């Protein structure tokens, strides 16, 4: 939709959250993307598959893991 959304992670709850921009500068209620994402080091939204929608990628501290969350449009 072209609006900038917000993603963040919580080290307290090990969650990754998404807040969608409603186009008027307000954000929707939080949506839990993952409730088992311990020690997220970095998180970003990137259009990996070039479909016009951002997917979420994250790195986990102390590992060599890159976690990928595809965007199915819903």
C-alpha positions in Angstrom: 0.0 0.0 0.0 3.1 2.3 0.1 2.6 3.2 3.7 5.6 2.8 6.1 4.9 0.2 8.7 6.7 -0.5 12.0 8.4 -3.7 13.2 10.1 -4.3 16.5 11.3 -7.1 18.7 11.1 -7.6 22.5 13.9 -9.3 24.3 11.6 -9.5 27.4 9.0 -11.6 25.7 11.0 -13.0 22.7 8.4 -11.6 20.3 8.5 -9.8 16.9 5.7 -7.4 16.4 4.2 -5.6 13.4 2.2 -2.4 13.4 0.6 -1.5 10.1 0.3 2.1 9.0 -3.4 2.9 8.2 -2.4 5.6 5.8 -3.4 8.5 8.1 -0.3 8.4 10.3 -1.8 6.0 12.8 -0.8 2.4 13.4 -3.0 -0.7 13.9 -2.9 -2.7 17.0 0.1 -4.9 17.3 0.3 -8.2 15.4 2.6 -10.9 16.7 4.8 -12.1 13.8 6.7 -14.6 16.0 6.3 -15.4 19.7 9.5 -17.5 19.9 12.3 -15.3 18.6 14.9 -15.1 21.3 17.7 -12.6 21.3 16.9 -10.8 18.0 19.9 -8.7 17.2 18.8 -6.9 14.0 15.5 -6.8 12.3 14.5 -5.3 8.9 11.8 -5.1 6.3 13.0 -6.0 2.8 11.2 -6.8 -0.5 13.3 -9.9 -1.0 11.2 -11.5 -3.8 10.4 -8.2 -5.5 6.6 -8.5 -5.3 6.1 -5.0 -3.9 5.6 -6.2 -0.3 8.2 -6.2 2.5 9.2 -9.4 4.1 10.8 -9.5 7.6 14.3 -10.7 8.2 16.0 -10.9 11.6 19.4 -12.1 12.9 19.7 -13.8 16.3 22.4 -12.8 18.7 25.2 -15.4 19.3 24.2 -17.4 16.2 24.8 -17.4 12.5 21.1 -17.6 11.8 19.1 -15.4 9.5 15.3 -15.8 10.1 12.9 -15.1 7.2 9.2 -14.2 7.6 7.5 -14.2 4.1 4.8 -11.7 3.4 1.7 -13.4 2.1 -0.2 -10.2 1.8 -2.6 -10.8 4.6 
